[in-house]
Amino acid sequence: MAVAEERRHSAVGAVIMLVVGIIVLILILHIVFVLIGTNPGNTIVSTVGDWSGHLAAWFKGLFNTSSAKWDTVLDYGLAAIVYLVIGRLLTGLVERV
């Protein structure tokens, strides 16, 4: 019984990290799109921008440098790091319970 429970906890931890990985990928894609100057009218670019805007809502405007690109890197990069840390903490908690 303990082995099955351990596998279930491990599977839940893997799902948590998969979701966090997708979130971080969206945030990083937005950063890359901004840095390389992609067309914001493109469907992929605008969709990633919309999603990342919602995911990083609490972090937008946190940094004010002289460059909008660096503001994006710092704001969305910090959001990605926070998601990774929280995801790892949740995974560790699930696997211990």
Helices and strands as residue ranges (DSSP letters): H 2-36, H 43-55, H 68-96
